[in-house]
Amino acid sequence: MSTAKYTSPTLRSGGNFASTAFNSLANNTESATVTYDNSTNGSLYAAVTLKLGSITPSSGGSVSLRVTISDGTDVSDKIGGDLYVMPLTSGASAKNIILPFVRLYPFSLRFSLVNNSGVSLASSGNEIYVSYYNEDIA
């Protein structure tokens, strides 16, 4: 009988590929999309790290990562896709959020951030990184 196991995850992506897309993002708004191309790797999953500059979120504040795709011709509207909601810790500080299981697709992916923290995101220090992994069946 075969056993499915996870492969070792890669080191996280070399640089912050969000650039400044998440900086000063107003509460109850969604960022522009940033691109992560998975069309060559075809990886199945990723751990996505979000680093947010220092903010003081409202009680019950959260952020959501939306994942949509481009099929090579068209880019999906930001009304669908996969949505990963993460609550934020209270208090004034930088926030580190790791989503351990984000499903990837064999396309050029578009990530956007929905801010429901109760405040605008910091004007700097907002980053996103990806560490992908797969399944190995032996």
SEDO-963818 format. One record per residue (C-alpha): residue number from 1; residue in three letters; x, y, z. Coordinates in nm, 4 decimals. Layout:
REM SEDO-963818
<NUM, ALA, <X, Y, Z>>
...
//
This chain:
REM SEDO-963818
<1, MET, <0.0000, 0.0000, 0.0000>>
<2, SER, <0.1266, 0.3500, -0.0841>>
<3, THR, <0.1688, 0.6259, 0.1697>>
<4, ALA, <0.1264, 0.9953, 0.0882>>
<5, LYS, <0.3603, 1.2359, 0.2677>>
<6, TYR, <0.4449, 1.6009, 0.2280>>
<7, THR, <0.7688, 1.6908, 0.0550>>
<8, SER, <1.0098, 1.9193, 0.2358>>
<9, PRO, <0.8985, 2.2798, 0.1910>>
<10, THR, <1.1210, 2.5187, -0.0002>>
<11, LEU, <1.2855, 2.8128, 0.1675>>
<12, ARG, <1.0490, 3.1057, 0.1483>>
<13, SER, <1.0624, 3.3201, -0.1646>>
<14, GLY, <1.3739, 3.5334, -0.1861>>
<15, GLY, <1.2067, 3.8696, -0.1621>>
<16, ASN, <0.8926, 4.0504, -0.0665>>
<17, PHE, <0.6936, 4.0300, -0.3881>>
<18, ALA, <0.4193, 4.2632, -0.2606>>
<19, SER, <0.6505, 4.5634, -0.2985>>
<20, THR, <0.4322, 4.8476, -0.1647>>
<21, ALA, <0.0889, 4.7029, -0.2599>>
<22, PHE, <-0.0225, 4.6605, 0.1024>>
<23, ASN, <0.1151, 4.9887, 0.2384>>
<24, SER, <-0.1452, 5.2254, 0.3937>>
<25, LEU, <-0.4295, 4.9933, 0.2860>>
<26, ALA, <-0.7469, 5.1449, 0.4309>>
<27, ASN, <-0.9789, 4.9456, 0.6561>>
<28, ASN, <-1.2506, 4.7481, 0.4715>>
<29, THR, <-1.0645, 4.7635, 0.1400>>
<30, GLU, <-0.8761, 4.5168, -0.0784>>
<31, SER, <-0.5283, 4.5712, -0.2169>>
<32, ALA, <-0.4158, 4.5553, -0.5750>>
<33, THR, <-0.3071, 4.2049, -0.6757>>
<34, VAL, <0.0515, 4.0842, -0.6625>>
<35, THR, <0.1703, 3.8012, -0.8859>>
<36, TYR, <0.3171, 3.4664, -0.7859>>
<37, ASP, <0.3785, 3.2479, -1.0910>>
<38, ASN, <0.3222, 2.8784, -1.0183>>
<39, SER, <0.2744, 2.7767, -1.3840>>
<40, THR, <0.6233, 2.6230, -1.4130>>
<41, ASN, <0.6553, 2.4610, -1.0662>>
<42, GLY, <0.2996, 2.3339, -1.0502>>
<43, SER, <0.3299, 2.3120, -0.6722>>
<44, LEU, <0.0206, 2.2016, -0.4831>>
<45, TYR, <0.0440, 2.3971, -0.1564>>
<46, ALA, <0.2244, 2.6821, 0.0128>>
<47, ALA, <0.2851, 2.8340, 0.3500>>
<48, VAL, <0.2282, 3.2060, 0.2990>>
<49, THR, <0.3893, 3.4514, 0.5393>>
<50, LEU, <0.2362, 3.7953, 0.5815>>
<51, LYS, <0.4360, 4.0526, 0.7715>>
<52, LEU, <0.2454, 4.3668, 0.8602>>
<53, GLY, <0.4060, 4.6844, 0.9877>>
<54, SER, <0.3088, 4.8078, 1.3346>>
<55, ILE, <-0.0668, 4.8627, 1.3772>>
<56, THR, <-0.3170, 4.8529, 1.6624>>
<57, PRO, <-0.6121, 4.6550, 1.5266>>
<58, SER, <-0.9630, 4.6881, 1.6640>>
<59, SER, <-1.1030, 4.4042, 1.8719>>
<60, GLY, <-1.1873, 4.1177, 1.6357>>
<61, GLY, <-0.9746, 4.2651, 1.3559>>
<62, SER, <-0.8534, 4.0400, 1.0776>>
<63, VAL, <-0.6932, 4.0287, 0.7360>>
<64, SER, <-0.7781, 3.7946, 0.4506>>
<65, LEU, <-0.5593, 3.6651, 0.1723>>
<66, ARG, <-0.7427, 3.6185, -0.1591>>
<67, VAL, <-0.5929, 3.3886, -0.4237>>
<68, THR, <-0.7170, 3.4171, -0.7827>>
<69, ILE, <-0.5583, 3.3106, -1.1130>>
<70, SER, <-0.4727, 3.4172, -1.4638>>
<71, ASP, <-0.5295, 3.1544, -1.7311>>
<72, GLY, <-0.2657, 3.3147, -1.9524>>
<73, THR, <-0.5169, 3.5399, -2.1270>>
<74, ASP, <-0.7583, 3.6691, -1.8643>>
<75, VAL, <-0.7211, 3.7513, -1.4956>>
<76, SER, <-1.0001, 3.6490, -1.2602>>
<77, ASP, <-1.2005, 3.9282, -1.0983>>
<78, LYS, <-1.1403, 3.9690, -0.7264>>
<79, ILE, <-1.4866, 3.8398, -0.6366>>
<80, GLY, <-1.4040, 3.4709, -0.6288>>
<81, GLY, <-1.0977, 3.2653, -0.5637>>
<82, ASP, <-0.9855, 3.1160, -0.2361>>
<83, LEU, <-1.0112, 3.3358, 0.0740>>
<84, TYR, <-0.8032, 3.2742, 0.3866>>
<85, VAL, <-0.9135, 3.4776, 0.6910>>
<86, MET, <-0.6669, 3.5333, 0.9748>>
<87, PRO, <-0.7459, 3.7101, 1.3033>>
<88, LEU, <-0.4963, 3.9656, 1.4304>>
<89, THR, <-0.3489, 3.9855, 1.7768>>
<90, SER, <-0.4395, 4.2918, 1.9795>>
<91, GLY, <-0.1966, 4.5625, 2.0824>>
<92, ALA, <0.0381, 4.7941, 1.8989>>
<93, SER, <0.3008, 4.5876, 1.7199>>
<94, ALA, <0.4134, 4.4463, 1.3897>>
<95, LYS, <0.2113, 4.1359, 1.3010>>
<96, ASN, <0.3490, 3.8083, 1.1622>>
<97, ILE, <0.0907, 3.5765, 1.0126>>
<98, ILE, <0.1720, 3.2388, 0.8604>>
<99, LEU, <-0.0988, 3.0592, 0.6674>>
<100, PRO, <0.0349, 2.7021, 0.6682>>
<101, PHE, <-0.1874, 2.5510, 0.4005>>
<102, VAL, <-0.2719, 2.7663, 0.1000>>
<103, ARG, <-0.3861, 2.5731, -0.2044>>
<104, LEU, <-0.1964, 2.6604, -0.5228>>
<105, TYR, <-0.2979, 2.6109, -0.8840>>
<106, PRO, <-0.0758, 2.5506, -1.1923>>
<107, PHE, <-0.1267, 2.9063, -1.3191>>
<108, SER, <0.0052, 3.2528, -1.2609>>
<109, LEU, <-0.1573, 3.3362, -0.9275>>
<110, ARG, <-0.2785, 3.6718, -0.8017>>
<111, PHE, <-0.2691, 3.7432, -0.4277>>
<112, SER, <-0.4539, 4.0348, -0.2719>>
<113, LEU, <-0.5034, 4.1373, 0.0894>>
<114, VAL, <-0.8373, 4.2371, 0.2417>>
<115, ASN, <-0.7961, 4.4621, 0.5446>>
<116, ASN, <-1.0624, 4.4199, 0.8129>>
<117, SER, <-0.8366, 4.5233, 1.1004>>
<118, GLY, <-1.0358, 4.8325, 1.1953>>
<119, VAL, <-0.7439, 5.0620, 1.1023>>
<120, SER, <-0.5332, 5.1402, 0.7969>>
<121, LEU, <-0.2267, 4.9212, 0.7537>>
<122, ALA, <0.1130, 5.0734, 0.8227>>
<123, SER, <0.2707, 5.2890, 0.5519>>
<124, SER, <0.5706, 5.0523, 0.5336>>
<125, GLY, <0.6903, 4.7127, 0.6536>>
<126, ASN, <0.4148, 4.5094, 0.4853>>
<127, GLU, <0.5485, 4.1983, 0.3123>>
<128, ILE, <0.4461, 3.8617, 0.1668>>
<129, TYR, <0.6526, 3.5460, 0.1134>>
<130, VAL, <0.5749, 3.1949, -0.0173>>
<131, SER, <0.7259, 2.8577, 0.0729>>
<132, TYR, <0.5778, 2.5871, -0.1473>>
<133, TYR, <0.5515, 2.2116, -0.1011>>
<134, ASN, <0.3879, 1.9082, -0.2614>>
<135, GLU, <0.2847, 1.5520, -0.1878>>
<136, ASP, <0.5075, 1.2505, -0.2372>>
<137, ILE, <0.3488, 0.9080, -0.2733>>
<138, ALA, <0.5736, 0.6121, -0.2033>>
//
